[in-house]
Amino acid sequence: MEWDVIQGLIDGRLLIVLAACWVIGYVLKRTPRVPDWTIIFVVTAAAIVFAILVLGLSVESVVQGILVGAVAVYGNQLVKQVREGADQQ
């Protein structure tokens, strides 16, 4: 799959939402009373709300929010796994 296709899946106006979701996830991870399993749900819900605020209320906005939340969590895990792999070598 080419990068152009992947870029086409997420609306460019939501890149700031993606960054915000990454920060939200980071803050939640550092908060002792927040269980790790809830972070993905909070980040996804925040992404949906932000996407609706940016794009307007529609099914596409909800789908865009889910995609942005998923990419934020995936990106965080990718960085984390690379760091852990580098530490093991």
PDB file as gemmi writes it, atoms N, CA and C in Angstrom:
CRYST1    1.000    1.000    1.000  90.00  90.00  90.00 P 1                      
ATOM      1  N   MET A   1       0.841  -1.169   0.000  1.00  0.00           N  
ATOM      2  CA  MET A   1       0.000   0.000   0.000  1.00  0.00           C  
ATOM      3  C   MET A   1       0.892   1.241   0.000  1.00  0.00           C  
ATOM      4  N   GLU A   2       0.589   2.166  -0.860  1.00  0.00           N  
ATOM      5  CA  GLU A   2       1.386   3.369  -0.963  1.00  0.00           C  
ATOM      6  C   GLU A   2       1.004   4.376   0.120  1.00  0.00           C  
ATOM      7  N   TRP A   3       1.959   5.229   0.486  1.00  0.00           N  
ATOM      8  CA  TRP A   3       1.739   6.215   1.538  1.00  0.00           C  
ATOM      9  C   TRP A   3       0.617   7.176   1.170  1.00  0.00           C  
ATOM     10  N   ASP A   4       0.462   7.498  -0.113  1.00  0.00           N  
ATOM     11  CA  ASP A   4      -0.607   8.404  -0.549  1.00  0.00           C  
ATOM     12  C   ASP A   4      -1.980   7.862  -0.183  1.00  0.00           C  
ATOM     13  N   VAL A   5      -2.141   6.558  -0.294  1.00  0.00           N  
ATOM     14  CA  VAL A   5      -3.422   5.934   0.051  1.00  0.00           C  
ATOM     15  C   VAL A   5      -3.674   6.061   1.550  1.00  0.00           C  
ATOM     16  N   ILE A   6      -2.649   5.827   2.343  1.00  0.00           N  
ATOM     17  CA  ILE A   6      -2.787   5.912   3.796  1.00  0.00           C  
ATOM     18  C   ILE A   6      -3.088   7.355   4.211  1.00  0.00           C  
ATOM     19  N   GLN A   7      -2.393   8.310   3.604  1.00  0.00           N  
ATOM     20  CA  GLN A   7      -2.640   9.716   3.921  1.00  0.00           C  
ATOM     21  C   GLN A   7      -4.067  10.109   3.562  1.00  0.00           C  
ATOM     22  N   GLY A   8      -4.613   9.507   2.536  1.00  0.00           N  
ATOM     23  CA  GLY A   8      -5.971   9.828   2.109  1.00  0.00           C  
ATOM     24  C   GLY A   8      -7.038   9.341   3.065  1.00  0.00           C  
ATOM     25  N   LEU A   9      -6.698   8.446   3.961  1.00  0.00           N  
ATOM     26  CA  LEU A   9      -7.684   7.912   4.893  1.00  0.00           C  
ATOM     27  C   LEU A   9      -8.037   8.900   6.000  1.00  0.00           C  
ATOM     28  N   ILE A  10      -7.088   9.729   6.394  1.00  0.00           N  
ATOM     29  CA  ILE A  10      -7.317  10.678   7.485  1.00  0.00           C  
ATOM     30  C   ILE A  10      -7.291  12.090   6.920  1.00  0.00           C  
ATOM     31  N   ASP A  11      -8.321  12.854   7.233  1.00  0.00           N  
ATOM     32  CA  ASP A  11      -8.435  14.237   6.792  1.00  0.00           C  
ATOM     33  C   ASP A  11      -7.269  15.054   7.345  1.00  0.00           C  
ATOM     34  N   GLY A  12      -6.623  15.823   6.496  1.00  0.00           N  
ATOM     35  CA  GLY A  12      -5.461  16.619   6.894  1.00  0.00           C  
ATOM     36  C   GLY A  12      -5.746  17.611   8.001  1.00  0.00           C  
ATOM     37  N   ARG A  13      -7.001  18.054   8.110  1.00  0.00           N  
ATOM     38  CA  ARG A  13      -7.358  19.009   9.168  1.00  0.00           C  
ATOM     39  C   ARG A  13      -7.290  18.371  10.549  1.00  0.00           C  
ATOM     40  N   LEU A  14      -7.193  17.052  10.602  1.00  0.00           N  
ATOM     41  CA  LEU A  14      -7.202  16.355  11.889  1.00  0.00           C  
ATOM     42  C   LEU A  14      -5.801  16.009  12.404  1.00  0.00           C  
ATOM     43  N   LEU A  15      -4.770  16.482  11.730  1.00  0.00           N  
ATOM     44  CA  LEU A  15      -3.417  16.190  12.207  1.00  0.00           C  
ATOM     45  C   LEU A  15      -3.158  16.803  13.586  1.00  0.00           C  
ATOM     46  N   ILE A  16      -3.721  17.959  13.839  1.00  0.00           N  
ATOM     47  CA  ILE A  16      -3.581  18.569  15.169  1.00  0.00           C  
ATOM     48  C   ILE A  16      -4.342  17.748  16.205  1.00  0.00           C  
ATOM     49  N   VAL A  17      -5.447  17.155  15.805  1.00  0.00           N  
ATOM     50  CA  VAL A  17      -6.205  16.265  16.699  1.00  0.00           C  
ATOM     51  C   VAL A  17      -5.369  15.030  17.014  1.00  0.00           C  
ATOM     52  N   LEU A  18      -4.669  14.525  16.009  1.00  0.00           N  
ATOM     53  CA  LEU A  18      -3.789  13.371  16.212  1.00  0.00           C  
ATOM     54  C   LEU A  18      -2.721  13.699  17.250  1.00  0.00           C  
ATOM     55  N   ALA A  19      -2.105  14.859  17.131  1.00  0.00           N  
ATOM     56  CA  ALA A  19      -1.088  15.267  18.106  1.00  0.00           C  
ATOM     57  C   ALA A  19      -1.700  15.437  19.497  1.00  0.00           C  
ATOM     58  N   ALA A  20      -2.885  16.021  19.549  1.00  0.00           N  
ATOM     59  CA  ALA A  20      -3.560  16.203  20.842  1.00  0.00           C  
ATOM     60  C   ALA A  20      -3.878  14.853  21.483  1.00  0.00           C  
ATOM     61  N   CYS A  21      -4.310  13.900  20.686  1.00  0.00           N  
ATOM     62  CA  CYS A  21      -4.622  12.566  21.222  1.00  0.00           C  
ATOM     63  C   CYS A  21      -3.371  11.873  21.732  1.00  0.00           C  
ATOM     64  N   TRP A  22      -2.261  12.078  21.064  1.00  0.00           N  
ATOM     65  CA  TRP A  22      -1.002  11.491  21.525  1.00  0.00           C  
ATOM     66  C   TRP A  22      -0.640  12.066  22.895  1.00  0.00           C  
ATOM     67  N   VAL A  23      -0.805  13.371  23.063  1.00  0.00           N  
ATOM     68  CA  VAL A  23      -0.512  14.023  24.346  1.00  0.00           C  
ATOM     69  C   VAL A  23      -1.482  13.537  25.424  1.00  0.00           C  
ATOM     70  N   ILE A  24      -2.752  13.439  25.084  1.00  0.00           N  
ATOM     71  CA  ILE A  24      -3.751  12.940  26.046  1.00  0.00           C  
ATOM     72  C   ILE A  24      -3.374  11.537  26.513  1.00  0.00           C  
ATOM     73  N   GLY A  25      -3.017  10.679  25.583  1.00  0.00           N  
ATOM     74  CA  GLY A  25      -2.610   9.319  25.936  1.00  0.00           C  
ATOM     75  C   GLY A  25      -1.377   9.305  26.823  1.00  0.00           C  
ATOM     76  N   TYR A  26      -0.420  10.158  26.517  1.00  0.00           N  
ATOM     77  CA  TYR A  26       0.806  10.246  27.317  1.00  0.00           C  
ATOM     78  C   TYR A  26       0.494  10.685  28.745  1.00  0.00           C  
ATOM     79  N   VAL A  27      -0.348  11.701  28.866  1.00  0.00           N  
ATOM     80  CA  VAL A  27      -0.718  12.211  30.195  1.00  0.00           C  
ATOM     81  C   VAL A  27      -1.468  11.139  30.981  1.00  0.00           C  
ATOM     82  N   LEU A  28      -2.383  10.460  30.315  1.00  0.00           N  
ATOM     83  CA  LEU A  28      -3.140   9.409  30.999  1.00  0.00           C  
ATOM     84  C   LEU A  28      -2.229   8.261  31.449  1.00  0.00           C  
ATOM     85  N   LYS A  29      -1.240   7.936  30.634  1.00  0.00           N  
ATOM     86  CA  LYS A  29      -0.307   6.865  30.993  1.00  0.00           C  
ATOM     87  C   LYS A  29       0.489   7.239  32.243  1.00  0.00           C  
ATOM     88  N   ARG A  30       0.779   8.505  32.410  1.00  0.00           N  
ATOM     89  CA  ARG A  30       1.542   8.974  33.570  1.00  0.00           C  
ATOM     90  C   ARG A  30       0.656   9.210  34.796  1.00  0.00           C  
ATOM     91  N   THR A  31      -0.654   9.099  34.648  1.00  0.00           N  
ATOM     92  CA  THR A  31      -1.574   9.314  35.761  1.00  0.00           C  
ATOM     93  C   THR A  31      -1.775   7.987  36.495  1.00  0.00           C  
ATOM     94  N   PRO A  32      -1.365   7.899  37.754  1.00  0.00           N  
ATOM     95  CA  PRO A  32      -1.381   6.616  38.469  1.00  0.00           C  
ATOM     96  C   PRO A  32      -2.768   5.979  38.615  1.00  0.00           C  
ATOM     97  N   ARG A  33      -3.808   6.757  38.739  1.00  0.00           N  
ATOM     98  CA  ARG A  33      -5.137   6.193  38.996  1.00  0.00           C  
ATOM     99  C   ARG A  33      -5.890   5.779  37.737  1.00  0.00           C  
ATOM    100  N   VAL A  34      -5.289   5.974  36.578  1.00  0.00           N  
ATOM    101  CA  VAL A  34      -5.949   5.599  35.319  1.00  0.00           C  
ATOM    102  C   VAL A  34      -5.404   4.248  34.874  1.00  0.00           C  
ATOM    103  N   PRO A  35      -6.271   3.222  34.829  1.00  0.00           N  
ATOM    104  CA  PRO A  35      -5.810   1.905  34.367  1.00  0.00           C  
ATOM    105  C   PRO A  35      -5.405   1.964  32.884  1.00  0.00           C  
ATOM    106  N   ASP A  36      -4.353   1.237  32.537  1.00  0.00           N  
ATOM    107  CA  ASP A  36      -3.852   1.243  31.159  1.00  0.00           C  
ATOM    108  C   ASP A  36      -4.925   0.839  30.141  1.00  0.00           C  
ATOM    109  N   TRP A  37      -5.793  -0.096  30.509  1.00  0.00           N  
ATOM    110  CA  TRP A  37      -6.770  -0.596  29.541  1.00  0.00           C  
ATOM    111  C   TRP A  37      -7.806   0.465  29.168  1.00  0.00           C  
ATOM    112  N   THR A  38      -7.945   1.520  29.965  1.00  0.00           N  
ATOM    113  CA  THR A  38      -8.928   2.555  29.647  1.00  0.00           C  
ATOM    114  C   THR A  38      -8.392   3.634  28.715  1.00  0.00           C  
ATOM    115  N   ILE A  39      -7.082   3.699  28.569  1.00  0.00           N  
ATOM    116  CA  ILE A  39      -6.474   4.784  27.794  1.00  0.00           C  
ATOM    117  C   ILE A  39      -6.963   4.783  26.357  1.00  0.00           C  
ATOM    118  N   ILE A  40      -7.025   3.650  25.715  1.00  0.00           N  
ATOM    119  CA  ILE A  40      -7.451   3.598  24.313  1.00  0.00           C  
ATOM    120  C   ILE A  40      -8.885   4.099  24.155  1.00  0.00           C  
ATOM    121  N   PHE A  41      -9.732   3.817  25.122  1.00  0.00           N  
ATOM    122  CA  PHE A  41     -11.125   4.268  25.035  1.00  0.00           C  
ATOM    123  C   PHE A  41     -11.231   5.778  25.216  1.00  0.00           C  
ATOM    124  N   VAL A  42     -10.463   6.321  26.156  1.00  0.00           N  
ATOM    125  CA  VAL A  42     -10.484   7.763  26.391  1.00  0.00           C  
ATOM    126  C   VAL A  42      -9.904   8.505  25.184  1.00  0.00           C  
ATOM    127  N   VAL A  43      -8.806   8.016  24.659  1.00  0.00           N  
ATOM    128  CA  VAL A  43      -8.183   8.658  23.494  1.00  0.00           C  
ATOM    129  C   VAL A  43      -9.121   8.603  22.291  1.00  0.00           C  
ATOM    130  N   THR A  44      -9.749   7.478  22.064  1.00  0.00           N  
ATOM    131  CA  THR A  44     -10.677   7.353  20.936  1.00  0.00           C  
ATOM    132  C   THR A  44     -11.884   8.257  21.107  1.00  0.00           C  
ATOM    133  N   ALA A  45     -12.439   8.314  22.307  1.00  0.00           N  
ATOM    134  CA  ALA A  45     -13.584   9.192  22.558  1.00  0.00           C  
ATOM    135  C   ALA A  45     -13.195  10.655  22.337  1.00  0.00           C  
ATOM    136  N   ALA A  46     -12.023  11.043  22.814  1.00  0.00           N  
ATOM    137  CA  ALA A  46     -11.555  12.417  22.618  1.00  0.00           C  
ATOM    138  C   ALA A  46     -11.365  12.705  21.130  1.00  0.00           C  
ATOM    139  N   ALA A  47     -10.810  11.749  20.405  1.00  0.00           N  
ATOM    140  CA  ALA A  47     -10.602  11.934  18.967  1.00  0.00           C  
ATOM    141  C   ALA A  47     -11.928  12.103  18.232  1.00  0.00           C  
ATOM    142  N   ILE A  48     -12.927  11.331  18.617  1.00  0.00           N  
ATOM    143  CA  ILE A  48     -14.244  11.457  17.988  1.00  0.00           C  
ATOM    144  C   ILE A  48     -14.841  12.826  18.264  1.00  0.00           C  
ATOM    145  N   VAL A  49     -14.773  13.264  19.518  1.00  0.00           N  
ATOM    146  CA  VAL A  49     -15.319  14.577  19.877  1.00  0.00           C  
ATOM    147  C   VAL A  49     -14.593  15.689  19.116  1.00  0.00           C  
ATOM    148  N   PHE A  50     -13.267  15.639  19.085  1.00  0.00           N  
ATOM    149  CA  PHE A  50     -12.503  16.658  18.369  1.00  0.00           C  
ATOM    150  C   PHE A  50     -12.797  16.637  16.875  1.00  0.00           C  
ATOM    151  N   ALA A  51     -12.918  15.433  16.302  1.00  0.00           N  
ATOM    152  CA  ALA A  51     -13.219  15.325  14.868  1.00  0.00           C  
ATOM    153  C   ALA A  51     -14.585  15.928  14.551  1.00  0.00           C  
ATOM    154  N   ILE A  52     -15.553  15.690  15.421  1.00  0.00           N  
ATOM    155  CA  ILE A  52     -16.881  16.283  15.222  1.00  0.00           C  
ATOM    156  C   ILE A  52     -16.803  17.801  15.323  1.00  0.00           C  
ATOM    157  N   LEU A  53     -16.012  18.307  16.261  1.00  0.00           N  
ATOM    158  CA  LEU A  53     -15.866  19.759  16.392  1.00  0.00           C  
ATOM    159  C   LEU A  53     -15.202  20.373  15.164  1.00  0.00           C  
ATOM    160  N   VAL A  54     -14.238  19.667  14.583  1.00  0.00           N  
ATOM    161  CA  VAL A  54     -13.513  20.193  13.428  1.00  0.00           C  
ATOM    162  C   VAL A  54     -14.305  20.015  12.135  1.00  0.00           C  
ATOM    163  N   LEU A  55     -14.884  18.830  11.937  1.00  0.00           N  
ATOM    164  CA  LEU A  55     -15.523  18.495  10.665  1.00  0.00           C  
ATOM    165  C   LEU A  55     -17.035  18.646  10.662  1.00  0.00           C  
ATOM    166  N   GLY A  56     -17.635  18.765  11.826  1.00  0.00           N  
ATOM    167  CA  GLY A  56     -19.091  18.808  11.910  1.00  0.00           C  
ATOM    168  C   GLY A  56     -19.650  17.423  12.204  1.00  0.00           C  
ATOM    169  N   LEU A  57     -20.870  17.382  12.671  1.00  0.00           N  
ATOM    170  CA  LEU A  57     -21.491  16.122  13.064  1.00  0.00           C  
ATOM    171  C   LEU A  57     -21.894  15.316  11.827  1.00  0.00           C  
ATOM    172  N   SER A  58     -21.245  14.177  11.646  1.00  0.00           N  
ATOM    173  CA  SER A  58     -21.572  13.271  10.546  1.00  0.00           C  
ATOM    174  C   SER A  58     -20.955  11.907  10.845  1.00  0.00           C  
ATOM    175  N   VAL A  59     -21.386  10.930  10.084  1.00  0.00           N  
ATOM    176  CA  VAL A  59     -20.819   9.591  10.235  1.00  0.00           C  
ATOM    177  C   VAL A  59     -19.340   9.621   9.869  1.00  0.00           C  
ATOM    178  N   GLU A  60     -18.992  10.384   8.841  1.00  0.00           N  
ATOM    179  CA  GLU A  60     -17.590  10.488   8.424  1.00  0.00           C  
ATOM    180  C   GLU A  60     -16.719  11.045   9.553  1.00  0.00           C  
ATOM    181  N   SER A  61     -17.234  12.006  10.304  1.00  0.00           N  
ATOM    182  CA  SER A  61     -16.479  12.579  11.423  1.00  0.00           C  
ATOM    183  C   SER A  61     -16.199  11.529  12.488  1.00  0.00           C  
ATOM    184  N   VAL A  62     -17.192  10.704  12.767  1.00  0.00           N  
ATOM    185  CA  VAL A  62     -17.008   9.641  13.762  1.00  0.00           C  
ATOM    186  C   VAL A  62     -15.956   8.652  13.272  1.00  0.00           C  
ATOM    187  N   VAL A  63     -16.037   8.265  12.008  1.00  0.00           N  
ATOM    188  CA  VAL A  63     -15.057   7.332  11.444  1.00  0.00           C  
ATOM    189  C   VAL A  63     -13.664   7.960  11.461  1.00  0.00           C  
ATOM    190  N   GLN A  64     -13.573   9.231  11.095  1.00  0.00           N  
ATOM    191  CA  GLN A  64     -12.287   9.933  11.136  1.00  0.00           C  
ATOM    192  C   GLN A  64     -11.735   9.978  12.562  1.00  0.00           C  
ATOM    193  N   GLY A  65     -12.604  10.210  13.535  1.00  0.00           N  
ATOM    194  CA  GLY A  65     -12.179  10.221  14.926  1.00  0.00           C  
ATOM    195  C   GLY A  65     -11.640   8.871  15.368  1.00  0.00           C  
ATOM    196  N   ILE A  66     -12.313   7.815  14.965  1.00  0.00           N  
ATOM    197  CA  ILE A  66     -11.844   6.465  15.302  1.00  0.00           C  
ATOM    198  C   ILE A  66     -10.481   6.211  14.666  1.00  0.00           C  
ATOM    199  N   LEU A  67     -10.319   6.605  13.405  1.00  0.00           N  
ATOM    200  CA  LEU A  67      -9.031   6.421  12.737  1.00  0.00           C  
ATOM    201  C   LEU A  67      -7.920   7.221  13.416  1.00  0.00           C  
ATOM    202  N   VAL A  68      -8.204   8.454  13.759  1.00  0.00           N  
ATOM    203  CA  VAL A  68      -7.199   9.297  14.415  1.00  0.00           C  
ATOM    204  C   VAL A  68      -6.825   8.719  15.778  1.00  0.00           C  
ATOM    205  N   GLY A  69      -7.816   8.285  16.548  1.00  0.00           N  
ATOM    206  CA  GLY A  69      -7.531   7.664  17.846  1.00  0.00           C  
ATOM    207  C   GLY A  69      -6.689   6.412  17.693  1.00  0.00           C  
ATOM    208  N   ALA A  70      -7.015   5.606  16.698  1.00  0.00           N  
ATOM    209  CA  ALA A  70      -6.266   4.369  16.466  1.00  0.00           C  
ATOM    210  C   ALA A  70      -4.828   4.663  16.057  1.00  0.00           C  
ATOM    211  N   VAL A  71      -4.635   5.632  15.191  1.00  0.00           N  
ATOM    212  CA  VAL A  71      -3.289   5.986  14.751  1.00  0.00           C  
ATOM    213  C   VAL A  71      -2.477   6.561  15.914  1.00  0.00           C  
ATOM    214  N   ALA A  72      -3.105   7.341  16.776  1.00  0.00           N  
ATOM    215  CA  ALA A  72      -2.402   7.897  17.933  1.00  0.00           C  
ATOM    216  C   ALA A  72      -1.913   6.781  18.855  1.00  0.00           C  
ATOM    217  N   VAL A  73      -2.771   5.824  19.143  1.00  0.00           N  
ATOM    218  CA  VAL A  73      -2.393   4.715  20.024  1.00  0.00           C  
ATOM    219  C   VAL A  73      -1.351   3.832  19.344  1.00  0.00           C  
ATOM    220  N   TYR A  74      -1.558   3.558  18.055  1.00  0.00           N  
ATOM    221  CA  TYR A  74      -0.604   2.736  17.309  1.00  0.00           C  
ATOM    222  C   TYR A  74       0.768   3.417  17.259  1.00  0.00           C  
ATOM    223  N   GLY A  75       0.783   4.707  16.987  1.00  0.00           N  
ATOM    224  CA  GLY A  75       2.050   5.435  16.926  1.00  0.00           C  
ATOM    225  C   GLY A  75       2.790   5.398  18.248  1.00  0.00           C  
ATOM    226  N   ASN A  76       2.054   5.558  19.328  1.00  0.00           N  
ATOM    227  CA  ASN A  76       2.658   5.488  20.654  1.00  0.00           C  
ATOM    228  C   ASN A  76       3.249   4.101  20.898  1.00  0.00           C  
ATOM    229  N   GLN A  77       2.516   3.069  20.564  1.00  0.00           N  
ATOM    230  CA  GLN A  77       3.005   1.705  20.768  1.00  0.00           C  
ATOM    231  C   GLN A  77       4.208   1.396  19.883  1.00  0.00           C  
ATOM    232  N   LEU A  78       4.201   1.931  18.678  1.00  0.00           N  
ATOM    233  CA  LEU A  78       5.323   1.726  17.769  1.00  0.00           C  
ATOM    234  C   LEU A  78       6.604   2.313  18.355  1.00  0.00           C  
ATOM    235  N   VAL A  79       6.520   3.538  18.850  1.00  0.00           N  
ATOM    236  CA  VAL A  79       7.691   4.175  19.462  1.00  0.00           C  
ATOM    237  C   VAL A  79       8.128   3.393  20.700  1.00  0.00           C  
ATOM    238  N   LYS A  80       7.177   2.996  21.515  1.00  0.00           N  
ATOM    239  CA  LYS A  80       7.488   2.251  22.743  1.00  0.00           C  
ATOM    240  C   LYS A  80       8.184   0.927  22.431  1.00  0.00           C  
ATOM    241  N   GLN A  81       7.677   0.183  21.465  1.00  0.00           N  
ATOM    242  CA  GLN A  81       8.249  -1.115  21.122  1.00  0.00           C  
ATOM    243  C   GLN A  81       9.634  -0.975  20.511  1.00  0.00           C  
ATOM    244  N   VAL A  82       9.846   0.066  19.720  1.00  0.00           N  
ATOM    245  CA  VAL A  82      11.170   0.293  19.137  1.00  0.00           C  
ATOM    246  C   VAL A  82      12.184   0.600  20.248  1.00  0.00           C  
ATOM    247  N   ARG A  83      11.785   1.429  21.207  1.00  0.00           N  
ATOM    248  CA  ARG A  83      12.672   1.745  22.331  1.00  0.00           C  
ATOM    249  C   ARG A  83      13.013   0.495  23.137  1.00  0.00           C  
ATOM    250  N   GLU A  84      11.999  -0.309  23.426  1.00  0.00           N  
ATOM    251  CA  GLU A  84      12.234  -1.535  24.206  1.00  0.00           C  
ATOM    252  C   GLU A  84      13.123  -2.504  23.444  1.00  0.00           C  
ATOM    253  N   GLY A  85      12.915  -2.605  22.138  1.00  0.00           N  
ATOM    254  CA  GLY A  85      13.752  -3.484  21.305  1.00  0.00           C  
ATOM    255  C   GLY A  85      15.193  -3.000  21.263  1.00  0.00           C  
ATOM    256  N   ALA A  86      15.381  -1.698  21.200  1.00  0.00           N  
ATOM    257  CA  ALA A  86      16.738  -1.147  21.169  1.00  0.00           C  
ATOM    258  C   ALA A  86      17.443  -1.356  22.509  1.00  0.00           C  
ATOM    259  N   ASP A  87      16.687  -1.294  23.599  1.00  0.00           N  
ATOM    260  CA  ASP A  87      17.287  -1.498  24.923  1.00  0.00           C  
ATOM    261  C   ASP A  87      17.721  -2.934  25.141  1.00  0.00           C  
ATOM    262  N   GLN A  88      17.080  -3.872  24.466  1.00  0.00           N  
ATOM    263  CA  GLN A  88      17.413  -5.288  24.652  1.00  0.00           C  
ATOM    264  C   GLN A  88      18.679  -5.687  23.915  1.00  0.00           C  
ATOM    265  N   GLN A  89      19.097  -4.889  22.970  1.00  0.00           N  
ATOM    266  CA  GLN A  89      20.284  -5.253  22.175  1.00  0.00           C  
ATOM    267  C   GLN A  89      21.536  -4.627  22.715  1.00  0.00           C  
TER     268      GLN A  89                                                      
END                                                                             
